[in-house]
Amino acid sequence: MPEILTITLKPAVDYATSTKHVEPGPKLYCAKPRIDPGGGGVNVARSIIKLCGSVSALVVVGGTMGHRLLRLLEAENVPTVECRVAGETGYSLAVTDATSGEQFRFTLPGEPVSENEAQMILDLVSKTAPQEGFVVLSGGAAHGLPDEFPSKVQAVVSRFDGRLVVDTSKAPLLHLINSPASPLDVLRLDRSEMEKATGRPMRTIADNLAYCEHLIARGVARIVVCGHGSEGSVMVNGNQKYFCSAPQVPVRSKVGAGDALVGAFTLSLARGIAPEQALRWGVAAASATVSTEGTALFECADAERLLSECRLERL
């Protein structure tokens, strides 16, 4: 099976807790927090491990929080490639209002990386990228990295005949969309990212599908997967178009759901599963994740159970 490497440029230590009611003013007393390693590629790697897959996680870390994140990954048996930088790694906080069930999410950024550190990251990607394997670049870009950094990663991966899966946001995502050097193997977006890119709401599956087709036609990616909230996900693979509906589950936390989808989808492709069936696995893993508390990811048994409820429709 092809090897898989995930890259996390902006990891975080994730804290999740709850309080009786979130309101401004008084001191709020919270429950004992759950603490997990976080960040896009980190959660993708954790998802692959949960599905009994093999993966290595390249993580850009620094300071005390960086040490803690690596220890948390070690506790989950996730093999890591450490890229040590001078700045402190960031952390995030998710607080659930126990009365309403609403979740409030806060992200505290890490420190910027320098120009020399940016080159060091690329050099390490070059040393660790698997030959003819999968590389997943997931999550935000660290402060200090140029908007075109994902394109530089793409150039490195192409030298090894690798397949690049990208799930990023903000300016780096817009750069990939507006200035494609060559098609990515897989691009994954959620509905809010599509709306920011287009400047208009994505109200329907048809809106979602049309934008996916637009990205394929412009040579942005060979496969585009776009989430449509709790309804499911659209995938366009060349001239093949699919919608996979998501099963109805209790929504407890949305943290890590998109990363779980990317992890299950990529592992399925690496196992030789057809892309449309890989999409079903991704939607099942994402649905199992939103039904967990705080920053927890899915359990394999739950994803397997929900797989039969992920209905695939060819559009």
C-alpha positions, 0 to 999 in steps of 0.5 A, a space after each residue: 500500500 502507498 505510504 501516507 505523510 501528513 503535514 501540519 504547519 499550524 498544529 495546536 494543543 486542543 482543550 475542550 470543556 463545558 460550563 453550565 452557561 456561557 455569559 459575559 461578566 461573571 467568572 465561569 467555572 468549567 469541567 475538567 478539560 479534555 486535552 488532545 493534539 490538534 491541527 489539520 494534519 495531526 487529526 488526519 493522522 489520528 484518524 488514519 491510525 484509528 482506522 488501522 492505517 499506517 501514517 507519519 505526521 510531519 508536525 511544525 512545533 516549538 516551545 512548551 506547547 510543542 513538547 506537549 503536543 508531541 507527547 500527546 501524539 506519542 500516547 496515541 501511537 502516531 509516528 511523528 516527524 518533528 520540525 522544530 522551530 523557535 516560536 511557541 506552538 498555539 492552542 485552542 479552547 472549545 467550551 460547550 454551554 451545558 444548558 443550550 448545547 452550543 459550542 464556543 471555539 477559540 483559537 490562540 495562535 502560535 508565533 510566526 515562523 521565519 523565512 529560514 524556518 520556512 525553507 527548513 520545512 520544505 527541506 524536511 518535506 523533501 526528505 520525508 515525502 514518500 515515493 509514489 505515496 500520498 501527502 496530506 497538507 491539512 490545516 492553516 498555514 503558520 504565520 510568516 509562511 507565504 500564501 504560495 507555500 502550499 504550491 511549493 509543497 506541491 512542487 516538492 511532492 511532484 518530484 516524488 510522483 506523489 499524490 497531494 491532498 490539500 485541505 486548507 483555508 484563507 489566503 493559501 486556499 485562495 492562491 491555490 484556486 486563483 493561481 493553479 500551477 498544476 492540478 492538485 490530486 485532491 482538494 477538499 473544501 467546506 461550505 464556508 470556504 466555498 462561500 468566501 471564495 465565490 463571495 456568494 452563498 452556497 444554498 443548494 447541492 446544485 450550487 456546490 456541484 457547480 463550483 466543484 465542476 468549475 474548479 475541475 475545469 480550471 485545473 485546480 484539482 483532479 478530484 474536488 470534495 466539498 462539504 455541505 454541512 450536515 447534509 453530506 458532501 459532493 465529489 467531482 472526479 473528472 466527469 463523474 459527479 457524486 453526492 454522499 448523504 450524511 447519516 442523522 446523528 446527534 451533533 455534540 461537537 464539530 471539532 475535527 469532523 473535516 479532518 476525519 473525512 480527509 483521513 478516512 478518504 485518503 486512507 481508502 484511496 491508498 487501500 485501492 478503494 474507488 474514490 466514490 466509496 472512499 467518499 462514503 468512508 469519509 462521510 461516515 468518519 466525519 459523522 461519527 466525529 460530530 457525535 463525540 464530545 469536545 475534541 474527541 475523534 470517532 471510534 472505528 466501530 462507529 464509523 463502520 456502523 454508520 457507513 451503511 447509512 451513507 447513501 451515495 447518489 450519482 449526479 
